[in-house]
Structure formats: structure tokens, C-alpha cells
Amino acid sequence: MPAKQLPDIRSFHAFVEVLQRRGFRLINTHERRADFRRLDLRAPSPREGHEAGLVFSANGLEVIVWTTFVIREGRAREVDAGWVIIKDGDQARYFSHPIHRTANFLKTLLWSARVAQLRALNRPLCPVCGARMRIANGKGLKSRYWRCTRPAFHTDDQWKDWDCGLPPLALAWVKDMREKRRKYRKKLKNEGRTPGGALKRRIGWKVGKPHNVLPAR
């Protein structure tokens, strides 16, 4: 893996400004605390400071960008990775691959955020009943597709490709990243290692009050 290179405060602010121009906003302390109380959230391991996150909402979905940057300290956490998440209600339906802090960290995080935003903006409607389609898990670890299951309106499940609605430039970036991961997985297999081991071992946050979880919309 390339050497770690943490973003400085100047590059972090530039990154935030770009996303804010795209319609994202910083998650404020009050709403973060409210969610912690409502769901009784518990981190799987100790965390250093309060990480800056940004959110964008469209068509019943939320795109969350976790930056690893602690604004109060004016620096990134020493141990962490960036993430982009798509939520439906309180349920995370898509996680990006962990984005490591190397020379291209903020560029990759920006692209990941923008692509997730475009997925939310272009959330497809069911071609039969017209409802918003939901994010469904595919066969692969990170594989997703759009699905509508409403037996009262149609007997057959309706589905669309995960990339439907992405403009050419975003689709080209997605395909390039997939090809890079394909080559990396092949390299690991040739070395006798199992791809995706870190993701499978990842322990998520615990929800102490599951009765307060908002359902998918």
C-alpha cells in the first residue's frame, strides 16, 4: 500500500467547499448528539475526537461522507479511513470501499461522494408501479442493484442495474476503479491471500435502541 499522507487543514477546507457547492452540508453537533441519544449508538472501538462528516439528501436517500478529519484538532485522525455511505432511513444500504489516506485521498473521496450523490439524485422509479426502487444486495461483497418488490402491484420483482442514471464521466470513473480492484484481487489470489478479508472482519456500530430505528422509505 502507498505511504500514508494525511490531509492538512487547508486541503480539507477546500474539499468541504467543493462538496458544499454541490449541495452537501456539514453534519452539525446537535443532530449528531440527537442521533446518538435516539439510537444509543456505540462505537466498536475508541474514537479520537469528533470526525467531520457531510450529508446530502435526495429522493429519500442520504449520502454520508466521513472524512477522518477532526475539526476541533485541525487535523486528521492518525488511524482511520474515509467512507461514503448511502442510507435509506437509518439503514446503511451501501458502503464504499475504505478510502485510505494516501496522496490521492481527498480526490478519491470527492469522486466517491459525487458518484453516490448522483445515484441518490437518479434513484430510479419502478417501471411497473412507479414507486422508488430500493437498494438491494447483489452476489458480491459490495455488489448492489435497484429492486422493487411489491406483490400488491406486480407479481414479478423489478430490478435495474446499479449504475443506471450515471452520466458518462462518473460511469467511466466507476469502471476504472472496478478494474483497479479487479487487478488487486487477482494479485492477492496469486499471493495466496483472500480478497475482502478486512471488510469481512469490520465490526460496525452497535445500536442500543433498535426500536427507534427509522425504516427505509
Secondary structure, DSSP 8 states (H G I E B T S, - for coil): --------HHHHHHHHHHHHHTT-EE--HHHHHHHHHHHTEE-SS---S-EEEEEEEETTEEEEEEEEEETTTTEE-SS--BEEEEEETTEEEEE---B--STTHHHHHHHHHHHHHHHHHT--B-TTT--B-EEEE-SSSS-EEEEE--TTT-SS-EEEETTTT--HHHHHHHHHHHHHHHHHHHHHHHTT--TTHHHHH----EES-GGG-----
